[in-house]
Amino acid sequence: MTDVELEHHRVALTGYCYRMLGSGFEAEDAVQETFVRAWQTYDPARGTLRTWLFHLATNVCLDMLRGSQRRARAMDLGPAATPGDALGEPLPHGRWIQPVPDAKVLDPAGQADETVDESLLTRYVSAFERYDVAALVSLLHEDATSEMPPFAWWLRGREHIHTVLTAAAASGQAPCQGSRLLPVRANGSPAFGQYLYGEPFALVVLDVAGGRIAGEATFLDPGLFPFFGLPMSFAAPLRTR
């Protein structure tokens, strides 16, 4: 067994551990621990290296999960909010299923999603950066969802999302205004680093289906930016007026 042989399995193992743990950071830690245990325990008589690595990775992940709550999405924690509901208190960082870069969990052949209409993403970026509520909402499925970890608050339905975005604009508390987006890939889906006045603000992951946006998850965690290879500053915001 060599380092090269171990590295050959890194992406597949990271994807496997991510599906168990729900965190890219923890998945990478689990893979490193798997490699350490492999050096200590692997015997070709036990079977192939791949089989032994996945056996070890399973045990590592189960060890990490003991005594901790399983990570979840907002939809798993309660019913959808209605316009006017308060965000509530943010939940602990370890409570959420986090996004992970495609490159860390998918083979190169599986990273490109040719079914996504690039013009849809272009229109989304334009509407987002201008905070054009009508244009944004026109891109959504009728039953689209919107969530914003670390808050358990989430919305379902284009009409409710439109109401909340419009109210935010009217109150002067619209976090999209003054934003710029940089594209990345997360969980096999299009995603964007959102910069507010040049500073990291959130990672936005889209669920695209049938030529429209079926879901939008806005992770309010600038700590994800280095993990996705995103810079910690960006150009000045576009004028919105």
C-alpha positions, -999 to +999 in steps of 0.1 A: +000+000+000+013+034-009+002+071-005-007+071-042-030+041-038-047+058-008-051+091-027-068+073-055-097+066-031-099+100-015-128+116-035-150+085-032-143+082+005-150+119+011-183+116-007-192+085+014-183+102+047-201+134+037-233+114+032-230+100+067-218+131+085-234+160+065-203+182+068-175+185+043-151+195+070-159+165+091-158+142+061-122+153+053-113+147+089-129+112+087-109+104+056-077+114+072-084+092+102-094+064+078-060+066+061-042+066+095-061+034+105-054+019+071-016+022+075-020+006+109-043-023+100-044-031+063-036-067+054-041-078+018-054-111+031-085-092+043-096-082+008-090-053-015-078-020-003-110-003-014-132-027+006-110-022+037-110+016+034-148+018+032-150-006+062-127+017+082-145+048+070-178+035+082-164+028+116-148+063+118-180+080+109-201+060+134-176+069+161-179+106+151-217+104+152-220+088+187-233+112+212-241+140+187-273+151+170-276+142+134-273+172+111-305+183+093-320+207+069-345+233+080-373+213+064-365+184+088-369+206+119-404+220+116-431+234+093-426+262+068-428+297+081-453+322+068-445+358+058-441+379+089-427+351+111-395+360+130-363+342+121-359+330+157-325+322+172-297+307+152-291+270+159-256+256+166-232+253+138-231+215+141-269+212+136-269+217+099-261+196+068-235+217+052-227+221+015-196+205+001-176+214-031-182+190-060-145+185-065-141+170-031-168+143-035-174+138-072-152+123-099-145+149-126-169+132-150-197+137-125-191+173-118-207+189-148-245+191-149-254+197-185-291+198-177-288+232-160-297+260-184-268+285-182-292+313-192-312+306-161-282+311-139-272+343-158-307+357-152-306+347-116-273+365-110-285+396-128-317+397-108-300+389-075-273+416-078-299+442-088-324+429-062-351+427-088-377+409-069-401+403-098-372+389-120-360+367-092-395+353-084-401+346-121-373+320-121-389+300-092-410+269-093-445+275-079-437+254-048-400+265-045-384+265-011-360+289+006-340+282+037-313+302+055-291+282+079-283+287+108-320+297+112-346+269+113-369+294+095-378+284+059-404+292+033-424+272+007-441+286-023-433+313-048-460+336-035-446+335+001-411+341-011-422+370-032-440+385-002-409+382+021-385+397-005-408+426-013-413+434+024-375+433+030-370+457+001-397+481+015-381+480+050-346+487+037-334+454+052-328+434+020-294+416+023-292+410-014-289+447-022-253+456-028-243+420-034-221+403-060-220+366-068-191+343-077-201+309-092-190+276-076-204+241-075-218+224-044-235+191-039-238+185-076-257+218-080-249+254-091-239+276-062-226+311-056-204+329-030-224+360-021-204+391-012-220+420+005-201+453-001-170+432-011-170+410+020-180+373+022-216+370+034-232+337+024-230+306+002-261+302-019-269+267-033-296+263-059-317+232-066-326+234-103-353+213-119-374+216-150-358+248-161-366+266-129-352+270-094-369+246-071-349+255-040-325+280-026-304+274+005-285+305+018-258+294+043-249+324+064-214+312+071-184+331+056-162+303+070-173+282+040-156+305+015-120+291+019-133+255+018-148+263-017-117+282-029-135+315-029-116+347-022-122+366+010-130+398-008-145+408-041-151+439-063-173+468-052-210+462-055-230+471-085-252+501-084-288+491-078-304+525-085 
